[in-house]
Amino acid sequence: MPEQATAESVERRVVLDLDRCIECKSCMASCYYGHGRMAGVQFV
């Protein structure tokens, strides 16, 4: 077993102000890898 990870992890965050949310779903689009399979957003 390797003692440490071989690939570096990339950390990205999307910060949301829920008081200003208008449910445009752009936060889901900006976080494609985390939410790419959600039914609300389709990627062409």
mmCIF file of the N, C-alpha and C atoms, coordinates in Angstrom:
data_MODEL
# 
_entry.id   MODEL 
# 
loop_
_atom_site.group_PDB 
_atom_site.id 
_atom_site.type_symbol 
_atom_site.label_atom_id 
_atom_site.label_alt_id 
_atom_site.label_comp_id 
_atom_site.label_asym_id 
_atom_site.label_entity_id 
_atom_site.label_seq_id 
_atom_site.pdbx_PDB_ins_code 
_atom_site.Cartn_x 
_atom_site.Cartn_y 
_atom_site.Cartn_z 
_atom_site.occupancy 
_atom_site.B_iso_or_equiv 
_atom_site.pdbx_formal_charge 
_atom_site.auth_seq_id 
_atom_site.auth_comp_id 
_atom_site.auth_asym_id 
_atom_site.auth_atom_id 
_atom_site.pdbx_PDB_model_num 
ATOM 1   N N  . MET A 1 1  ? 0.849   -1.186 0.000   1.00 0.00 ? 1  MET A N  1 
ATOM 2   C CA . MET A 1 1  ? 0.000   0.000  0.000   1.00 0.00 ? 1  MET A CA 1 
ATOM 3   C C  . MET A 1 1  ? 0.890   1.243  0.000   1.00 0.00 ? 1  MET A C  1 
ATOM 4   N N  . PRO A 1 2  ? 0.523   2.229  -0.806  1.00 0.00 ? 2  PRO A N  1 
ATOM 5   C CA . PRO A 1 2  ? 1.307   3.470  -0.803  1.00 0.00 ? 2  PRO A CA 1 
ATOM 6   C C  . PRO A 1 2  ? 1.105   4.232  0.502   1.00 0.00 ? 2  PRO A C  1 
ATOM 7   N N  . GLU A 1 3  ? 2.151   4.913  0.904   1.00 0.00 ? 3  GLU A N  1 
ATOM 8   C CA . GLU A 1 3  ? 2.072   5.670  2.149   1.00 0.00 ? 3  GLU A CA 1 
ATOM 9   C C  . GLU A 1 3  ? 1.382   7.013  1.975   1.00 0.00 ? 3  GLU A C  1 
ATOM 10  N N  . GLN A 1 4  ? 1.391   7.527  0.764   1.00 0.00 ? 4  GLN A N  1 
ATOM 11  C CA . GLN A 1 4  ? 0.720   8.806  0.514   1.00 0.00 ? 4  GLN A CA 1 
ATOM 12  C C  . GLN A 1 4  ? 0.014   8.745  -0.837  1.00 0.00 ? 4  GLN A C  1 
ATOM 13  N N  . ALA A 1 5  ? -0.891  9.637  -1.047  1.00 0.00 ? 5  ALA A N  1 
ATOM 14  C CA . ALA A 1 5  ? -1.651  9.656  -2.297  1.00 0.00 ? 5  ALA A CA 1 
ATOM 15  C C  . ALA A 1 5  ? -0.727  9.998  -3.458  1.00 0.00 ? 5  ALA A C  1 
ATOM 16  N N  . THR A 1 6  ? -0.989  9.383  -4.610  1.00 0.00 ? 6  THR A N  1 
ATOM 17  C CA . THR A 1 6  ? -0.151  9.640  -5.777  1.00 0.00 ? 6  THR A CA 1 
ATOM 18  C C  . THR A 1 6  ? -0.656  10.821 -6.593  1.00 0.00 ? 6  THR A C  1 
ATOM 19  N N  . ALA A 1 7  ? -1.913  11.129 -6.520  1.00 0.00 ? 7  ALA A N  1 
ATOM 20  C CA . ALA A 1 7  ? -2.481  12.256 -7.265  1.00 0.00 ? 7  ALA A CA 1 
ATOM 21  C C  . ALA A 1 7  ? -2.794  13.393 -6.300  1.00 0.00 ? 7  ALA A C  1 
ATOM 22  N N  . GLU A 1 8  ? -2.504  14.601 -6.748  1.00 0.00 ? 8  GLU A N  1 
ATOM 23  C CA . GLU A 1 8  ? -2.815  15.759 -5.913  1.00 0.00 ? 8  GLU A CA 1 
ATOM 24  C C  . GLU A 1 8  ? -4.304  16.059 -6.000  1.00 0.00 ? 8  GLU A C  1 
ATOM 25  N N  . SER A 1 9  ? -4.903  16.370 -4.883  1.00 0.00 ? 9  SER A N  1 
ATOM 26  C CA . SER A 1 9  ? -6.318  16.710 -4.888  1.00 0.00 ? 9  SER A CA 1 
ATOM 27  C C  . SER A 1 9  ? -6.484  18.195 -5.180  1.00 0.00 ? 9  SER A C  1 
ATOM 28  N N  . VAL A 1 10 ? -7.507  18.512 -5.932  1.00 0.00 ? 10 VAL A N  1 
ATOM 29  C CA . VAL A 1 10 ? -7.813  19.896 -6.260  1.00 0.00 ? 10 VAL A CA 1 
ATOM 30  C C  . VAL A 1 10 ? -9.009  20.304 -5.428  1.00 0.00 ? 10 VAL A C  1 
ATOM 31  N N  . GLU A 1 11 ? -8.872  21.376 -4.710  1.00 0.00 ? 11 GLU A N  1 
ATOM 32  C CA . GLU A 1 11 ? -9.960  21.831 -3.852  1.00 0.00 ? 11 GLU A CA 1 
ATOM 33  C C  . GLU A 1 11 ? -10.554 23.099 -4.436  1.00 0.00 ? 11 GLU A C  1 
ATOM 34  N N  . ARG A 1 12 ? -11.811 23.043 -4.760  1.00 0.00 ? 12 ARG A N  1 
ATOM 35  C CA . ARG A 1 12 ? -12.530 24.200 -5.288  1.00 0.00 ? 12 ARG A CA 1 
ATOM 36  C C  . ARG A 1 12 ? -13.814 24.351 -4.494  1.00 0.00 ? 12 ARG A C  1 
ATOM 37  N N  . ARG A 1 13 ? -14.195 25.573 -4.295  1.00 0.00 ? 13 ARG A N  1 
ATOM 38  C CA . ARG A 1 13 ? -15.414 25.833 -3.530  1.00 0.00 ? 13 ARG A CA 1 
ATOM 39  C C  . ARG A 1 13 ? -16.288 26.831 -4.275  1.00 0.00 ? 13 ARG A C  1 
ATOM 40  N N  . VAL A 1 14 ? -17.575 26.636 -4.149  1.00 0.00 ? 14 VAL A N  1 
ATOM 41  C CA . VAL A 1 14 ? -18.555 27.580 -4.661  1.00 0.00 ? 14 VAL A CA 1 
ATOM 42  C C  . VAL A 1 14 ? -19.240 28.171 -3.439  1.00 0.00 ? 14 VAL A C  1 
ATOM 43  N N  . VAL A 1 15 ? -19.120 29.475 -3.271  1.00 0.00 ? 15 VAL A N  1 
ATOM 44  C CA . VAL A 1 15 ? -19.698 30.150 -2.112  1.00 0.00 ? 15 VAL A CA 1 
ATOM 45  C C  . VAL A 1 15 ? -21.061 30.703 -2.509  1.00 0.00 ? 15 VAL A C  1 
ATOM 46  N N  . LEU A 1 16 ? -22.061 30.394 -1.705  1.00 0.00 ? 16 LEU A N  1 
ATOM 47  C CA . LEU A 1 16 ? -23.428 30.802 -2.008  1.00 0.00 ? 16 LEU A CA 1 
ATOM 48  C C  . LEU A 1 16 ? -23.968 31.719 -0.924  1.00 0.00 ? 16 LEU A C  1 
ATOM 49  N N  . ASP A 1 17 ? -24.668 32.754 -1.344  1.00 0.00 ? 17 ASP A N  1 
ATOM 50  C CA . ASP A 1 17 ? -25.401 33.612 -0.413  1.00 0.00 ? 17 ASP A CA 1 
ATOM 51  C C  . ASP A 1 17 ? -26.868 33.231 -0.559  1.00 0.00 ? 17 ASP A C  1 
ATOM 52  N N  . LEU A 1 18 ? -27.342 32.367 0.304   1.00 0.00 ? 18 LEU A N  1 
ATOM 53  C CA . LEU A 1 18 ? -28.688 31.823 0.160   1.00 0.00 ? 18 LEU A CA 1 
ATOM 54  C C  . LEU A 1 18 ? -29.778 32.868 0.330   1.00 0.00 ? 18 LEU A C  1 
ATOM 55  N N  . ASP A 1 19 ? -29.464 33.999 0.952   1.00 0.00 ? 19 ASP A N  1 
ATOM 56  C CA . ASP A 1 19 ? -30.449 35.064 1.076   1.00 0.00 ? 19 ASP A CA 1 
ATOM 57  C C  . ASP A 1 19 ? -30.715 35.746 -0.261  1.00 0.00 ? 19 ASP A C  1 
ATOM 58  N N  . ARG A 1 20 ? -29.781 35.638 -1.203  1.00 0.00 ? 20 ARG A N  1 
ATOM 59  C CA . ARG A 1 20 ? -29.933 36.277 -2.508  1.00 0.00 ? 20 ARG A CA 1 
ATOM 60  C C  . ARG A 1 20 ? -30.244 35.275 -3.612  1.00 0.00 ? 20 ARG A C  1 
ATOM 61  N N  . CYS A 1 21 ? -30.447 34.026 -3.271  1.00 0.00 ? 21 CYS A N  1 
ATOM 62  C CA . CYS A 1 21 ? -30.673 32.965 -4.250  1.00 0.00 ? 21 CYS A CA 1 
ATOM 63  C C  . CYS A 1 21 ? -31.998 33.181 -4.988  1.00 0.00 ? 21 CYS A C  1 
ATOM 64  N N  . ILE A 1 22 ? -31.945 33.103 -6.329  1.00 0.00 ? 22 ILE A N  1 
ATOM 65  C CA . ILE A 1 22 ? -33.158 33.207 -7.144  1.00 0.00 ? 22 ILE A CA 1 
ATOM 66  C C  . ILE A 1 22 ? -33.414 31.906 -7.902  1.00 0.00 ? 22 ILE A C  1 
ATOM 67  N N  . GLU A 1 23 ? -32.738 30.831 -7.464  1.00 0.00 ? 23 GLU A N  1 
ATOM 68  C CA . GLU A 1 23 ? -32.889 29.495 -8.031  1.00 0.00 ? 23 GLU A CA 1 
ATOM 69  C C  . GLU A 1 23 ? -32.588 29.443 -9.523  1.00 0.00 ? 23 GLU A C  1 
ATOM 70  N N  . CYS A 1 24 ? -31.505 30.131 -9.941  1.00 0.00 ? 24 CYS A N  1 
ATOM 71  C CA . CYS A 1 24 ? -31.120 30.123 -11.352 1.00 0.00 ? 24 CYS A CA 1 
ATOM 72  C C  . CYS A 1 24 ? -30.275 28.905 -11.706 1.00 0.00 ? 24 CYS A C  1 
ATOM 73  N N  . LYS A 1 25 ? -29.795 28.170 -10.713 1.00 0.00 ? 25 LYS A N  1 
ATOM 74  C CA . LYS A 1 25 ? -29.019 26.942 -10.862 1.00 0.00 ? 25 LYS A CA 1 
ATOM 75  C C  . LYS A 1 25 ? -27.630 27.162 -11.451 1.00 0.00 ? 25 LYS A C  1 
ATOM 76  N N  . SER A 1 26 ? -27.143 28.402 -11.458 1.00 0.00 ? 26 SER A N  1 
ATOM 77  C CA . SER A 1 26 ? -25.783 28.637 -11.941 1.00 0.00 ? 26 SER A CA 1 
ATOM 78  C C  . SER A 1 26 ? -24.757 28.051 -10.983 1.00 0.00 ? 26 SER A C  1 
ATOM 79  N N  . CYS A 1 27 ? -25.100 27.892 -9.715  1.00 0.00 ? 27 CYS A N  1 
ATOM 80  C CA . CYS A 1 27 ? -24.179 27.260 -8.766  1.00 0.00 ? 27 CYS A CA 1 
ATOM 81  C C  . CYS A 1 27 ? -23.974 25.792 -9.126  1.00 0.00 ? 27 CYS A C  1 
ATOM 82  N N  . MET A 1 28 ? -25.020 25.120 -9.600  1.00 0.00 ? 28 MET A N  1 
ATOM 83  C CA . MET A 1 28 ? -24.887 23.735 -10.032 1.00 0.00 ? 28 MET A CA 1 
ATOM 84  C C  . MET A 1 28 ? -24.044 23.648 -11.291 1.00 0.00 ? 28 MET A C  1 
ATOM 85  N N  . ALA A 1 29 ? -24.175 24.624 -12.187 1.00 0.00 ? 29 ALA A N  1 
ATOM 86  C CA . ALA A 1 29 ? -23.383 24.629 -13.411 1.00 0.00 ? 29 ALA A CA 1 
ATOM 87  C C  . ALA A 1 29 ? -21.917 24.899 -13.120 1.00 0.00 ? 29 ALA A C  1 
ATOM 88  N N  . SER A 1 30 ? -21.623 25.731 -12.138 1.00 0.00 ? 30 SER A N  1 
ATOM 89  C CA . SER A 1 30 ? -20.231 26.038 -11.827 1.00 0.00 ? 30 SER A CA 1 
ATOM 90  C C  . SER A 1 30 ? -19.551 24.896 -11.092 1.00 0.00 ? 30 SER A C  1 
ATOM 91  N N  . CYS A 1 31 ? -20.309 24.001 -10.538 1.00 0.00 ? 31 CYS A N  1 
ATOM 92  C CA . CYS A 1 31 ? -19.756 22.859 -9.816  1.00 0.00 ? 31 CYS A CA 1 
ATOM 93  C C  . CYS A 1 31 ? -20.084 21.587 -10.594 1.00 0.00 ? 31 CYS A C  1 
ATOM 94  N N  . TYR A 1 32 ? -19.630 21.524 -11.849 1.00 0.00 ? 32 TYR A N  1 
ATOM 95  C CA . TYR A 1 32 ? -19.992 20.440 -12.762 1.00 0.00 ? 32 TYR A CA 1 
ATOM 96  C C  . TYR A 1 32 ? -19.619 19.063 -12.217 1.00 0.00 ? 32 TYR A C  1 
ATOM 97  N N  . TYR A 1 33 ? -18.411 18.911 -11.688 1.00 0.00 ? 33 TYR A N  1 
ATOM 98  C CA . TYR A 1 33 ? -17.972 17.584 -11.270 1.00 0.00 ? 33 TYR A CA 1 
ATOM 99  C C  . TYR A 1 33 ? -18.698 17.096 -10.032 1.00 0.00 ? 33 TYR A C  1 
ATOM 100 N N  . GLY A 1 34 ? -19.160 17.990 -9.209  1.00 0.00 ? 34 GLY A N  1 
ATOM 101 C CA . GLY A 1 34 ? -19.886 17.567 -8.025  1.00 0.00 ? 34 GLY A CA 1 
ATOM 102 C C  . GLY A 1 34 ? -21.357 17.335 -8.280  1.00 0.00 ? 34 GLY A C  1 
ATOM 103 N N  . HIS A 1 35 ? -21.914 18.068 -9.241  1.00 0.00 ? 35 HIS A N  1 
ATOM 104 C CA . HIS A 1 35 ? -23.357 18.013 -9.470  1.00 0.00 ? 35 HIS A CA 1 
ATOM 105 C C  . HIS A 1 35 ? -23.703 17.778 -10.935 1.00 0.00 ? 35 HIS A C  1 
ATOM 106 N N  . GLY A 1 36 ? -22.786 17.258 -11.714 1.00 0.00 ? 36 GLY A N  1 
ATOM 107 C CA . GLY A 1 36 ? -22.998 17.080 -13.146 1.00 0.00 ? 36 GLY A CA 1 
ATOM 108 C C  . GLY A 1 36 ? -24.132 16.153 -13.508 1.00 0.00 ? 36 GLY A C  1 
ATOM 109 N N  . ARG A 1 37 ? -24.500 15.255 -12.621 1.00 0.00 ? 37 ARG A N  1 
ATOM 110 C CA . ARG A 1 37 ? -25.568 14.294 -12.934 1.00 0.00 ? 37 ARG A CA 1 
ATOM 111 C C  . ARG A 1 37 ? -26.908 14.684 -12.338 1.00 0.00 ? 37 ARG A C  1 
ATOM 112 N N  . MET A 1 38 ? -27.012 15.887 -11.827 1.00 0.00 ? 38 MET A N  1 
ATOM 113 C CA . MET A 1 38 ? -28.287 16.337 -11.275 1.00 0.00 ? 38 MET A CA 1 
ATOM 114 C C  . MET A 1 38 ? -29.257 16.627 -12.418 1.00 0.00 ? 38 MET A C  1 
ATOM 115 N N  . ALA A 1 39 ? -30.499 16.352 -12.210 1.00 0.00 ? 39 ALA A N  1 
ATOM 116 C CA . ALA A 1 39 ? -31.500 16.498 -13.263 1.00 0.00 ? 39 ALA A CA 1 
ATOM 117 C C  . ALA A 1 39 ? -31.789 17.956 -13.601 1.00 0.00 ? 39 ALA A C  1 
ATOM 118 N N  . GLY A 1 40 ? -31.475 18.883 -12.716 1.00 0.00 ? 40 GLY A N  1 
ATOM 119 C CA . GLY A 1 40 ? -31.816 20.283 -12.935 1.00 0.00 ? 40 GLY A CA 1 
ATOM 120 C C  . GLY A 1 40 ? -30.974 20.994 -13.969 1.00 0.00 ? 40 GLY A C  1 
ATOM 121 N N  . VAL A 1 41 ? -29.777 20.482 -14.265 1.00 0.00 ? 41 VAL A N  1 
ATOM 122 C CA . VAL A 1 41 ? -28.871 21.148 -15.194 1.00 0.00 ? 41 VAL A CA 1 
ATOM 123 C C  . VAL A 1 41 ? -28.428 20.154 -16.244 1.00 0.00 ? 41 VAL A C  1 
ATOM 124 N N  . GLN A 1 42 ? -28.474 20.573 -17.506 1.00 0.00 ? 42 GLN A N  1 
ATOM 125 C CA . GLN A 1 42 ? -27.994 19.733 -18.597 1.00 0.00 ? 42 GLN A CA 1 
ATOM 126 C C  . GLN A 1 42 ? -26.791 20.407 -19.230 1.00 0.00 ? 42 GLN A C  1 
ATOM 127 N N  . PHE A 1 43 ? -25.741 19.641 -19.471 1.00 0.00 ? 43 PHE A N  1 
ATOM 128 C CA . PHE A 1 43 ? -24.535 20.160 -20.089 1.00 0.00 ? 43 PHE A CA 1 
ATOM 129 C C  . PHE A 1 43 ? -24.471 19.650 -21.515 1.00 0.00 ? 43 PHE A C  1 
ATOM 130 N N  . VAL A 1 44 ? -24.301 20.562 -22.449 1.00 0.00 ? 44 VAL A N  1 
ATOM 131 C CA . VAL A 1 44 ? -24.271 20.193 -23.872 1.00 0.00 ? 44 VAL A CA 1 
ATOM 132 C C  . VAL A 1 44 ? -22.844 20.069 -24.326 1.00 0.00 ? 44 VAL A C  1 
# 
